[in-house]
């Protein structure tokens, strides 16, 4: 075990620690609103709570194998644990893109003007949240069922050809044709949700622009320069979507490269793990920074 591996391990641990603290504080805040400050409760809070849970699970199951490898743990996983950890990791990653897309769509409909074609959906939003969660869980659990069959514990033989290969786990067969169709299904699903995120984000930007121009004409400059709580929430969600799309593109590029490259590089896989955990780690801090009430609550909680 070389010093660089130990440093790498501490970097991964710090990433999990920072992300766990941020998501836990955010989850506690929304639980406080849900149970105690019920007059402040909003339907979108349930989506934030679901996102924080997904973020924590995604980081834990994405980085834990790399942490164990960095500290020299050998043969830590068998076939069953490889299937379970990789399956949960992939499902939570899929839930992350679905939940972020739902969050963006929910907010776009919420801020839509009364005369817009989406206005009729406002009254139905709260009733769609739990069915959406159920649909996302079932969808991702079915999409990634292939992982349970395809992944086994890593052998001592060097893997050559297209396929999944990490420190402890690898594909059952390399150079097989079937993974191409499997990857196509995942890419189509991801593309649909990313396009939905981009479209709703573009709509929110246009609504905010119109609102800002209207406020500038109706009020004094000092009043128009102060965004409403709804505007702040919308802007924080826009920042979240931008972060997600950025890290999603980088992570997908690295995942596809490592999958299809003939010679596998385990160090490249660790970088891929860090990239996949960046969004879950930064997500709560984007929301905390853009919400004054959350910041005050967490400050009092920490004190």
N, C-alpha and C positions, 0 to 999 in steps of 0.2 A: 504494500500500500504506500504510494508515493505522496509527498506533501500536496501536490496539485489535486489529487483525489480528495484529500481531507478538506482542502479549501473549497473545492467544488461541492462537497457534501454540506458544509456549513452555509454556502450560498443557497442551496436548495432548502435547507432547514429554515433559514431566515425568510425565504419566500413563503413557505407554508405558514410560518409564525405570523408574519405581517398580514397575510391574507386571512388567516383564521381570526385574528384579533379584529380586523376591520369588519368582516362579515358577521362575527358574533355580536359586536356592538350594534350593528345595524339591525340584526335580528331582534336583539333585546329591545331596541327602541320601538320597533313595530309591534312587538308583543305587548309592550307597555301601552301603546296607543290602543291596541285591540282589546285589552282587558280593563285598563284603568281610565284612560282619557278617551272614552268612547265617542265623545262629541267631535273629536278630531279625526275619527276613523274614516277612511276612504277606500273604495273597492280596489284601487290600484295598489294599496299597501299589501294585499295578499300576493300580488305578483312580485313585489320587492322581496317579501319573505321567502317565496319559492325560489327566487333567483339567488338569495344568499345561501340557502341550503344546497342548491345545486353547485354553487361556487366552491363551497367547502369540500363537498364530496369529490368534485372534479380535481381539485388540487391534491387532496390526500391520495387518491388512487392513481394520479398521474406521476407524482414525484416520489412516493415512498419507495418503489423499486430502485430508482436511481440513487436515492439516499443510502439504501442498504448496500448497493454496489460500490458507492464512493468510499464507504468505511470497511470495505474488504469482506463483506458477508458473501460466502460462496454457497451455491446450490440452495438458495433460500426458498425457492418456489418449485413445486411439482406441477404436473399437468392440471390438476384441479384448481390450485391457487392462481396459475397463469390464466386459465379461462375466466375465473371469477373476477380477478382484478382488472384484466383488460376489458372484459365485458362491461363492468360497472363504469370504468373510465370512459369508454366509448359512449355508453348510454347517457352519462352525465354531461359529456361534451355536447351531444345532440340536444339534450334538454336545455343547455345554456343558449344555443342559437335559437331554439323555439321560444324560450321564455323572453329573451331580449326582443325577438320579433313581435311577440304578443304585447310586450311593454310599449314598444314604439307604436304599434297599431292602436292600442288602447288610448294612449295620450293624443294621438292624431285625431281620433274620433271625439275625444273629450273637448279639445279646443276648437273643433270645427264650428263655424258660424251656424246660426239657427236656420239660415236659408240654404245651407249646403245639402248635397245629396246624401251625406253621411249622418245628418242630424237625427234621422229616425232611429239610428242604432244606439244613441246615447242611453235611452231608457232600458236597453237590453244588455248593456255592457256587464253589469254586476252578475247577471245570471249566466253569462258565458264563461266566467273565469274558471270554475271548477271543472266543467266539461272540457275546457281547453287543456287544463292540466292532465286530465285523464287521457285525452287523445294523445298528448305529447308523450306521456309515459308508455302507452301501448305502442305507439308508432315507433319510438326509438328502441324499445325492447324487442320488437319484431325485426326491425332493420338490422340490428346487430346480433341476431341469433346465430348468424353465420360464424361469429367469433368463437362461440363455444365449440363448434366442430373443427375449426381451422387451426386453432392455436394449441401448442403443446410446450412443455418445458424444453429449454434449449439443450442441445446435445454438444458434445465436444467437437463435432465435425463442423468445419467452417461452412456457413450457408452461402451458396452462390446462386444468383438468379433473382427474379422478382419475387417479393414476399416480405412478410413482417419478420424482423429480427432485432431483438433487444438483448439486454444483459442476461435475463433469466428465461425469456420466452421467445418463440419463433413460430413461423407458419409450419403446418404439418408437411406441406409439399411446396417446393419452390419451382418457379417456372410454369406453374399450372395456369390454364386458360381461364378457369372460372372466376378468380379474383377480379378480372376485368369487368365483368357484369356487376359484381358486388360493389366495386368502387363506383361504377356508373350510377347505381341506385343512390348511394350516399351523396354523390356530387349533385344529382338532380334535386334531392331533398334539400341540401344545403343551399343550392342556387335559388330555389323557390323562396326560402325564408330570408336569404340575404337581399334578394330583389324586393321583397315585401318591406324589409327594413329601410332600404334606400328610398323606395317610393313614399313611404309614410314620413320619413325624415325630410324629404324634399317638400312634401305637403306642409309639414310643421314649419319649416323655414319660411315658406311663402305666407302662411297665416301670421307668423310672428312679424314678418316684414310689413304686412298690411296693418297689423295692430299698432306697430311702432309709428308708422306714418300717420295713422289716424290720431294717436295720442299726442303726437307732436303738433298737430293742428288745433286740437281741442284744449290742451293744457299748456301750462307754462313749461319752459325747458327743465326746470328743477323737478317737476312732477313727471314729465315724460321720460326722464332719464332713470327713474326708479321702476324697475320691472316688478310686475305683480308676482305673487307666489306661484301662480299657474305658469307664468312665463319662465320663472326660475326652474320649475320642475321640468318644463319642456326642454329648456336648454341643457339641463343635466342629462336628460335622456338622449338628446342629440349627441352630446359628448360621449356617452356610453356607446351609442351605435357606431360612431366613428372609431372608437377604440376597438370595439369588437370586430368591425370589418377589417381594420388594419392587422390585428393579431391573427384573425381568421385566415387572411390571405397569406401571411408569412408562415403560419403553422401548416396550412394545407400544402404550400409549396414544398416545405421541408419534409412533410409526411409522404407526399407523392414521390419526391426525390429518393428518400431512403427506402421506399417500398420497391421502386422499379430499378434502382441502381444495382448492378450485378455484385459489387463488392460492398459488404456492409461495414459501416463505421459506427462503433458503439458510442464514441464521443459525440458524433452528430446527433444520435438519438437523445442524448442528455440535453443538448441545446434545443432540440425539438420539444422536450418536456418543459423546459423553462418558458419557451414561447407560448405553449398551450396554457400555462398557469399564469401568464401575465394579466390577462383580462380578469379572471376571478380574483386576483390579488388587488388590482387597481379599482375594480368596479365599486366597492363600498366607499372608498375614499372620494371618488367623483361625486357620489350621492351626498356624502357628508359635507363636502366642501361647498356644494351648491344649495344646501338647505340650512338656513340659520337656526331653525328650531332643533334640527337633529344635532348640530354642532353644540348648541347650548345644553341639550339633554346629555350628550356624551361627556361634555366637560364636567357637568355636575355629578354624573355617575362616577367618573374617574376620581374626582375629588373625595 
